[in-house]
């Protein structure tokens, strides 16, 4: 009887301990959730104007035109849609696009057709030349971005007020950061190249094992800009609008470099991978020794999803790699301007930014100044996982947006028939 009673008491104590630990975990998670939500709501006191915007937004449907080529990105936007619906009564619809330039053309077409108040686009994920085209044509609503309550936590040391050297002027709100990052496999590449010069040397030592996506693919054009910044004699000129004379002088070293590089590439430079995703597959299959991405955490994501081996790793160039901020903007003819601002503000919240930065969710860089956040939240932004870019690589500023079209046109003229 004694031993039976003792066993019952032991089981009771174990159950109580389990319940205490379970409740403790729930309390900790609840506290963190409350802290994130409170931080999001109190970063800047809600003004009367913002309260009015929230009231106008309730019941609106926001058509968010955003790239739909990534499962993790799509899943994140789905999560954000559920949150803004439950919190603010805003219906967020993800219109998946493959090329933001098509959205720009749609806005232009609608305005030309007289749809000045009932456009089909309420919010656009964009940056670079697409922002420049819309701004120059006066097709963006605003300024509004710096009036968002969560703007107070934005890291102003990041290029959040300039988009490819074009001032944003409050016409778009930042929601993520990106930086050109290269990927290799330790099993085949112990010492990767850390500059354009070393890239060419690597290609000579590994004929047929390097390449880059064919422009105007975004990643391919980004690679061209990276090389141009490093090779051009006066990179400061790249921050100014392009003109024919400067373009010819500035790009001459780039074309000379590519003329040397292409014969050493996969298929002797007569064909190019269609995308960065295709390069990742070729790296995994051993066809290529190097791949590239604009997300420093993408290799970690690919390892986690078994698309790359655990021996894959990320690296950058010693002098830095190209980086920028990506934004959301509201067309001048958007129907749900209030709802779009509410969505943009939520995307800037510590909760949304922390979730987006989580490698298990997306791994996209935050635009917030983490030092402005509570210590409990700071830790969630500091997680690093195998395969991700583990060292700090200097961020190089984007050339002026006008250089993109000029670069792509000249590249296609020289190499596009391949």
N, C-alpha and C positions, 0 to 999 in steps of 0.2 A: 504493500500500500504506500509506503514511504517513497519508494522509487517511482511509483506511478504518479504520485502527487508532485514529486520533484520534476518529473518529465513534463507534466502539465504546466507547472510554473515556468519552466525553461522555454517551452513553446510559446507561452503567453508573453514572456519577456522578449523573445525573438520577434514576435509579431508586433509588439509595441515599438521595438527598435526600428523595424522595417517601416512602420507607419510614420515614426518621427523623421526618418531619413526621407521618406517620400514627401511628407509635408514640407520639409526643409527645402527639397528641390523645387517643389511647386512655388514656395515663397520666394526663392531666389529668382526663378524664371519670371514670376509675377513682378518682382521688384525691377528687374532689368527691363521688362516690357513697359512698366509704368515710367521708368526713368527715360527710356527712349521716347515714349509718347509725350511725356511732359516736356522733354527737351524740345521736341518738334513743335509743341504748341506755345512754348514760352521763350523761344529763341528771340523773338521780337514781339512785343505786346500787340495784340490784334487791334488794329485801328478801326474806326467806324467805317471807313471806306472798304476795308477788307471784309468786315462783317457783311456789308452790303453785297460784295462780290460773291461771298459764300451763299448768301440767300438767293441771289440771281442764278447761281450755278445749280442749285438743287433742282433736280428734274431734267437737266440738260443732258444730251448725248454728245460726247466728244469723240470725233473720228480722228484717231491718232495714226497718222501715216508714218510708219516706221519700218526699217529693214526687217524682213521676216526670214532671213537665211540662217538663223541659229536657233536650235531647240531651246538652249538655256535662256537666250534673250526673250524668246516668245513666252516661255514659262514665267519669266520674271514679270513681263508686261501683263500676263494673265493674273498674277498675284496682285499687282498694283491695281488692276481693274476691280478686283473683288474688294480691296481695301477702300478705294475712293467711293465705291457704291455704298458700302456699309457705313462709312463715316460721314460722307458729304452728300449722298444721294445723287452722285454723278455717274452716269453710265459711260464707261470707257470702251470704245470699240477699236481693236487693233486692225488697221488696214495694212496688210503685209505687202511691202514693196521690195523690188529687187534693185531699183535704181532711183535714188532721190531726185535725179534730174527729171524723171518723168512726172513727179509730183509738182515740181516747179513749173513745168510746161502746162500741167492741168490748171494750176492757179492762174497762170497767164491767159490761158484760153477762156476760162470762166469769166475773168474780168473783162476780156475783150468782147464776150458775148452778153455783157450786162448783168452778170450775177455778182453784184457788188455787196450784197448782204446775206446771201444764202449759198455760199460756196460749199463744196463737198469736203473740204479739209479744214479741221479745227486746230490741229497741232501737228507739227512736223519734226521729226528727228533729223537734224542736218548739221552741217558746218561747211567751212571752206567756200569753194566757188558757188555752191548752191545758195548759201546765205548771201554771198556777194551779189549774185544775179537778182535775188528777190529784193535786197535792200536798195540796189541801184535803180530798180524799177518802181520803188515805193509801194511794194506789194506786201509789206509786213505791218502788222498792228503794233502800236506801242508809242513811247516806251512803257514797259510794265515790269520787266524782270527784276529790277532792283527795289521794287516796292513789295515783293513777296516777303511774308513774315520770316521765312527760312533763309532769306538772303544773308542775314546777319552772321550765319555760320560758314559762309563761303570763304574759301582760301583765296584771298586777293593776290597772293604771290603766284598763283597759277594764271595762265593767260585767259581769264574768264571775261575780260573786257575787250578782247581783241580776237578775231577769228580769221586766221590766215592773214594777219596784218591789217584787217579791216575792222575798225572800231565797231563794237556791238551796239553801243548807244542804247542799251536797255531793250533791244528788240528781240533778244533770245536769252534763254535761261540755261546755264550749264547744268549737266546732270551726270557727266562721266568724263574720265580722262583716258587717254590711250598713248602708247609709245611703241615705235617700231622695235620689235624684239626678234632675235634669231633663235632657231632651235637646231640642236644637233643631238647625236647619240654617242654616249661615252664609249660604247663598244667599237665604234668606227672612227670617231673624231675626238681625240683627246685634247688637241690644241686647235680651237677654231680661229678663224680670222677676226681681228679686232679693228680693222680699218678697210677702206676701199682698196688700198694697195695690197694688203694682206689677203683680201678676197680674191684678187687677181692671181696672186701667188698660189693660193689654195686651189684655184681652178686649174692652174698649170700642173700642180702636183696630183690633181684628181680629175683628169679629163672625163667629161661626160657626166659628172656627178653634181654639178651645180646648175641652177637656172633661177628664173623668177617669173611671176605671172605676166601674161601679155597685157600691156596697157591697151585700152584704158581701164582694165581691171584696177580697182582701188589700190590693192596691195602692190601691183606692178608699178603703178605711177608713184606710189610712196617710195618704193625702192629707188626709182629714178631720182626723186627729189633728195633722198639721202645721199646718193652718190654725187649729185650736183652740188649740194652744200659743202661737201668735203673737197671736191675737185676744183670748183670754180675759183679763180684768182681773187675775187672780191665778193664774198658772200653777203656783205651788207646790201649790195645792190638787189639782192633777191627779195628784200623787204619792201621794195618799191614796185609800183605797177610796171609790167613788162613793156618794153618797146623793142623794135626790130634790131636796132644797133646793139643795145645792151645784151639782148638775147643771143645774138650771134657770137659775141665775145665771151659771154659767161658760160655758154653751153659747149664751146669748142672742146674743152678737155673731157667733157662727159662723152661726146660722140667718139672721140679717140679711144677712150677707155672701153666703151662698148664694142668698138670694132675689134679690139684685142680680146675681149672677154667672150663674145658670142661663139667663135669657132671652138672654144674650149668647153662650152656648155653641153648640156644634155641635147642630143640630136644635132650637135654642132651649131646650136642657135638657130636652126631652121624651123623649129617649133618650140612652143612655150607652154607650160602648164596653164590650164584655164583659170585657176584660182589658187589662193593660199591653201584651201582645203585639199585640193589635188596634190599640192606639194607635200602636205602632211602625210598623205597616203603613200606618196613616192618615197618619203623618208622612212616610213614604217616598213616598206617593202625592200629597202636597201638600194633603190634606184638613185636617189639623191642622198647627199651627205648633209645638206643644209636645207632648212625651211625658214619661213618667216611669218610673222603675225603682227597685228597692231594691238595685241592684248598681252601684257607681260605674264599673265596667269594662264594663257591658253594651253601651254604645254602640260601644265598640271591637270587641267581639265581633260585633255586628251589621254593622259596617263590613267586618270581615274575612270575614264570610259573605255579603256583598253584599246584605244585607237593608236596609241604610241606605247613603246615599251617603257618599263620603269627606269631604264638607263638614259632616257631622253632628258635634256636639260636646256635651259635658256641662257642666252648671253647677249651682250650689246657691244657696241664699238667703244673704245677707250675715250675718244673725244666726244662721245655722245651720239644719240640717235634721235631721229625726228619724233616729235610728240605734239599732241594738241588736246584740246578740250572739245567734246561734242555737246551739242545744245538741243533745246527744243524751241520752236518759234511758232507764232500764231499768224496766219495769213490775214491780210487786211479785210477779206470778205468772209471770214469764219463766222458761222452761225452761233457757236457756243464759246464766245470769248471768255466769259466768266468761268465756265466749266474748265476751259483749257488752262486758265491761270491756277485754278484749284488743283488740277492734276500736276502742273509743273511745280507748284509749291510742295505737294506731297512727295514728288520725286526728289526734291532737295532735302527732305526731312532726314534727320539722323537715322531713323528706323529704316527708311527705304534705301538710304545710302549704305548703311551697314549690311543690309541684306544683299544688295547688289555686289558689294565688295567681297562677300563670303565666297570662297572658292567652290564650295559645294553647291552654290546657287548660280553664280555667274562669274565672279572674279573680276568685274569691271572696276577700275579705279575710282575713288571718290573725289569730289570737288570740294569737300568740306575741309576746314582747318580743324584737324582732329584735336589740337591743343585747346580749342574752345569748348570741347565736349567733356562731360563727366568722365572720370577715370575708368569707370566700369565700361563705358562705351569705347574709350580709346583702345582698350585691349582687343576689342572685336575687330578693329581695323588693322591690327598689327600681325595677324596670323600669316604665316608663310608655310608653304607646303612644297614637297619635292617636285622638281620640274619647273616651278615658277622662277621668275627672275629674282634671285636672292640678294643681289648687290645693287646699289644705286648707280644708275647710268645717267650721266648728264642729259638733260632734255634740250634738244635743238629746236628753235622756233621754225614754224612753217614758213615757206616763201609766201609772198603775196598771192592771193587767190588767182590773179590773172595769169600766173605762170603755169597753172595746171593745163589749161586748154592748149597753150603754146607748146608745152613739152610733149603732150600726147600727140598733137598734130605732126610735129617734127619727127617723133619716134615712128609713127605710122608711115610717114613718108619715106624714112630710111630703111625700116625693118618690117613694116606691116605686111609685105607680100610673103614673108616667111611663114 
